[in-house]
Amino acid sequence: MTQPSLVRSRLLAGLSFILAASGAQAQSAPPTVEELARRLQAIEQRLGTESASVGAVSTADLDQRLRVIERKLELQAEEAETKAASTPTVTLSAAKGLAVKSPPPGDVELKFKALVQADGRFYASDEQNPQNDTFLFRRVEPTIDGSWGELIGFRLNAQLAGDSATLNDAYVDLRFDPRATLRIGKTKAPVGLERLQSSSSLAMVEQGFPAELAPGRDIGVQLQGEFAQSRFGYAVGVYNGTPDGRDAITSNPDNDFEIAGRIFAEPWKNSAGALSGLGFGIAASSGETHGSGTGFLPRYRTPGQVTFFSYRSAVVADGDRIRWSPQAYYYRNAFGLLAEYIGSEQDVAVPADAIRADLEHRAWQVVAGWVLTGEDASYKGVVKPNQPFTLGSAGWGALELVARYGRLDIDDDAFPRFADAAAAASEASSWGFGVNWYLTGNLKLVANYTQTQFEGGAASGADREDEKAFFTRAQFSF
């Protein structure tokens, strides 16, 4: 093949994709050099490349100009690849929310999540202890978590419901190894089983009696990890300390600290056997606390969120505070069962009367659930319905029935010196049932009825009237 033929073949191959895009039609005879020159000039103008006149052009000129265009296209492709490699990846999904990930190697990632719970609360037969029926926001929690390299993880979670904003979680994880992660900051203390459950995954609208004796979130340093493909886990740490059922305040109020730890095992996790969903463990905390008021001594509430026990105003915390809690759950297909017990021991005193006591309060509960629509039950709730609710189609989401029974016993020695029997009950027993409707993986509707009976807590030694509460909840999360 002659040199002009080679050049012409190369021109035709190099320009074919552009000619096709511009609507060029196939011709019965090969184009002339002048026709190729005109087309090449138009391409050069589009690419911003300096072009020569059409007249007096040779095949060598066309070859050189084509080489310039090819190189410019290569540079543009390289520039596009470089730009893509330096641009963060932004993803938005119903399951994981909004995520921003740094360019390769992608070792920095931010995840934006949120939880909104809107409740309706209604009380019946509350003549002696009237409660206001109300609508309210129970939780409005935006969350930012993620990683900053392989070593550092972090989480920030705020609570915007109520009259003022508070900080729920604020911690940094140093992930040395899956078996040893150091958590620094404010997090859930590793004691109560239901306390450690996500607020979006609770079987009932409100937590049961054991959560009233377990510590809430606390500030400190915690070492945690998992072994044997996550079949065994532990957490142990040192914290400022917080009263039963409450989150810690922003600083240590009494110069005392608390140690807490938990061991939890799921020996048959990820197996195909009937025990694959069984988990059990034990948790405990120990420390000292000295002081008076709500920052040192607890008050206990019903599942209807009404206080039924509190100490007299003259009582102070004055010594050891010890908790221990055996706990377990079992999930198998559509069935779920959670059970826990907790004992909370506290040294108290009335300095003005020079009296002291070591009081131990106890609580336990059993929570059962059954998913009617066939999805798997779990500690995280129904993660995703098999057929999400869809307007105009057969999908109705997932439906779960739940029931709970629990009790909280106050130490008999609390009366009458440390608590007023006419205002504080010595025992509360509660049963309840409810339905959870998971319309989608993000939207959940809940309805609960709970009834609580008391021993004592009313004038002349009578029992406080039963609490009958009907709660509803609309929950949106991502």
HELIX and SHEET records of a PDB file:
HELIX    1   1 GLN A    3  ALA A   21  1                                  19    
HELIX    2   2 VAL A   33  LEU A   47  1                                  15    
HELIX    3   3 THR A   59  ALA A   85  1                                  27    
HELIX    4   4 LEU A  193  LEU A  196  1                                   4    
HELIX    5   5 SER A  199  SER A  201  5                                   3    
HELIX    6   6 PRO A  210  LEU A  213  1                                   4    
HELIX    7   7 PRO A  351  ASP A  353  5                                   3    
HELIX    8   8 ASP A  412  ALA A  414  5                                   3    
HELIX    9   9 ALA A  459  GLY A  461  5                                   3    
SHEET    1   A18 THR A  89  SER A  93  0                                        
SHEET    2   A18 GLY A  97  LYS A 101 -1                                        
SHEET    3   A18 VAL A 108  ALA A 124 -1                                        
SHEET    4   A18 THR A 134  TRP A 148 -1                                        
SHEET    5   A18 ILE A 152  GLN A 159 -1                                        
SHEET    6   A18 THR A 166  ASP A 177 -1                                        
SHEET    7   A18 ALA A 180  LYS A 188 -1                                        
SHEET    8   A18 ARG A 217  PHE A 227 -1                                        
SHEET    9   A18 PHE A 232  TYR A 239 -1                                        
SHEET   10   A18 GLU A 258  ALA A 265 -1                                        
SHEET   11   A18 LEU A 278  SER A 292 -1                                        
SHEET   12   A18 VAL A 316  ARG A 332 -1                                        
SHEET   13   A18 PHE A 335  VAL A 350 -1                                        
SHEET   14   A18 ILE A 355  VAL A 371 -1                                        
SHEET   15   A18 ALA A 398  ASP A 409 -1                                        
SHEET   16   A18 ALA A 425  TYR A 438 -1                                        
SHEET   17   A18 LEU A 443  GLY A 456 -1                                        
SHEET   18   A18 GLU A 467  SER A 477 -1                                        
SHEET    1   B 2 ARG A 299  ARG A 301  0                                        
SHEET    2   B 2 THR A 307  SER A 310 -1                                        
END                                                                             
